[in-house]
C-alpha cells in the first residue's frame, strides 16, 4: 500500500494506491438476463478488504473531522497521521518598517464543517459576523493558544536559518460565508532586514494534520508604506518538504 499526494492547481488531492492487495477487475461480464456484472470475478482477500476499509475511513474523515487545533495535535493517535484533518486557506501581509520585517498579519479561512461542540458551547453564536469577546476568548483558550508551541505553523528563515516568532496578538474570530476565519498579528522576536539578509517565510504544518493553501495570489503582500522597490516573490521551498517529504510547500521571498 502506498500513500501520496497529487497537486492539481493549488489543491492537494489525497489518494491511495493498493499494490498486490486487490486483483485487477476482470472485464464486465454479461449475465443471462443481459445486465452487466460490476464486480471482478475473483474473490477479494481479507488484506484487500482491510485496505479498502482504511481507504474509506481516511476519505470520510475529511468531512467528519475538519476541526483545527481543537486538541493538542501530538495527542492524536498515530493512525490519524495518515493525511490532513484540517484544511485552511491563508493569506499574509508582511508588516515592515523600512526594509525591516517586524511582524506578519495573517488570515486563516477554515473549510466548512468546523465542529464547534469540541471547542465550547456555541449554541447562541451568530451565523455570520465577528464573534463577541466571550466566544473569542473560548476559541483562543481552547483552540488557538495551543499553536504557540508550533509557532502558529509560521516559518521564517534568515539566510537559511529559522528565526523565532513571538506570541500572537490581536486575535479575532468571525464567521464569513459559513467559514470560521481567524485573524491575528504575529511579531518576530527580533526584526530582520530583508535588504541585507535573505528572508523567506511561509505557513505550513510539517506533519499530516493541517493542509495550508493560499487564499489569494500573491499569498504574501507588503504592508502600506514599504519601499516601492521591495517585493515578495512566491516560490516552492524545496529545502523544507513536508508530509513525509511528499509535498513541497509554498513560501515567499522578500527582497529590495
C-alpha positions, 0 to 999 in steps of 0.5 A: 500500500502506498500513500501520496499526494497529487497537486492539481492547481493549488489543491492537494488531492489525497489518494491511495494506491493498493499494490498486490492487495486487490486483483485487477477487475476482470472485464464486465461480464454479461449475465443471462438476463443481459445486465452487466456484472460490476464486480471482478470475478475473483474473490477479494482477500481479507488484506484487500478488504482491510485496505479498502476499509482504511481507504474509506475511513481516511476519505470520510474523515475529511468531512467528519473531522475538519476541526483545527487545533481543537486538541493538542495535535501530538495527542492524536493517535498515530493512525490519524497521521495518515493525511490532513484533518484540517484544511485552511486557506491563508493569506499574509501581509508582511508588516515592515518598517523600512526594509525591516520585517517586524511582524506578519498579519495573517488570515486563516479561512477554515473549510466548512464543517468546523465542529464547534461542540469540541471547542465550547458551547456555541449554541447562541453564536451568530451565523455570520459576523465577528464573534463577541469577546466571550466566544473569542476568548473560548476559541483562543483558550481552547483552540488557538493558544495551543499553536504557540508551541508550533509557532502558529505553523509560521516559518521564517528563515534568515539566510537559511536559518529559522528565526523565532516568532513571538506570541500572537496578538490581536486575535479575532474570530468571525464567521464569513460565508459559513467559514470560521476565519481567524485573524491575528498579528504575529511579531518576530522576536527580533526584526530582520532586514530583508535588504541585507539578509535573505528572508523567506517565510511561509505557513505550513504544518510539517506533519499530516494534520493541517493542509495550508493553501493560499487564499489569494495570489500573491499569498504574501503582500507588503504592508502600506508604506514599504519601499516601492522597490521591495517585493515578495516573490512566491516560490516552492521551498524545496529545502523544507518538504513536508508530509513525509517529504511528499509535498513541497510547500509554498513560501515567499521571498522578500527582497529590495 
